[in-house]
Amino acid sequence: MFRLTNINGRSAFQFDDGFVDVAKVAGDESLADPMNAIARFGELSALYAKAGASPKSSGTPGVCVPKPAKVFGIGLNYKSHAAESNMELPPAPLTFTKFPSCLAGPTADVELSGDMVDWEVEIVVVIGKGGRHIAESAAWSHVAGLTLGQDISDRKVQLGGKPPQFSLGKSFDTYGPIGPAIVSVDAFPNRDDIALWCDVSGERMQEARTSNLIFTIPYLVSYLSSICTLESGDVIFTGTPDGVGMARGRLLKAGDVIDSGADVIGALRNVCVAGK
Ligand code: ZN
C-alpha cells in the first residue's frame, strides 16, 4: 500500500509522523513529478515500504493530482441526494467537468463566488493506468488510488438557467479541494464500502458510504472509458450523498469551516473566505 501526496510540487509519501520525498527514496529524480509518480503507481508500494525507515520531514500537502488531463464530476449518484434535489435518477452517469484549475489542496481556502455556494463531499478516483473500453471487471486495476474531495458548487451559476449547466458553476478557482493523499486501493478493508462525511462549522451535514452509490466506481471507469480514452492522472469525483446546503436552506458564508473526512483516506479542512 501507499499514500502519495505533493509537498512543494514534489511527490511525497505521507506517514503519520511526516513525509518522505519519493524521488530521493527511489534514487530516481523522474519520480519527483507527482503526475509521473501516479503513472508509475505499480512501483510505489515497494518504495513506500522502504520509505517507512527514512527520516520524516514536515510539510503542507498541496494538490495530490496537480495537472490532470481530465476531471470528471458525477451528479446525482446517491439516491438520497437525487431525492433531496427533486431530480429523477439518471439512466446513465450524469457527467460534467470540473476544469483542472479548480483543484486545491486539502487545507486551501475556498474563495466564495457569491451567496449561493454549497458543499459536496465525495470520494475521488485517480486513474493510474489509462485505456479505452475498460471492462468493469478490470476497472480497479486501472485505479492508482482514491482520495477525498469537495465538489464546491455555485448553485446560482449551476442552476440559474433552464436547462441548468454544471461545469462552470463547479469550476471556480479553489472549488475542488482534494487530498490529503492518494491512497492505494489495497489499503481499504472494503474498497466498495467506504464511509465519508462532511461537517460545516462543527455541524454534521453529510454522512454516507460508497456502497450506496448508484453507479459504482468500476462502472464509472468502464462507462467513461467507453466514451473518452482515460489517461493516467485523470480524476473522477464520484458524486455526493444527501445533506447539501441547498436542500437545507443553509449555504456557505465567509468564516465557515468545511471539515471533510473518509475512512482510511483522512481529512480535508477548508476555510471559506470572501471572493473578490
Ligand atoms: Zn458533486
Boltz pocket constraint, residues with backbone or C-beta under 6 A from the ligand:
constraints:
  - pocket:
      binder: B
      contacts: [[A, 73], [A, 74], [A, 75], [A, 120], [A, 122], [A, 151], [A, 237], [A, 239], [A, 240]]
      max_distance: 6.0
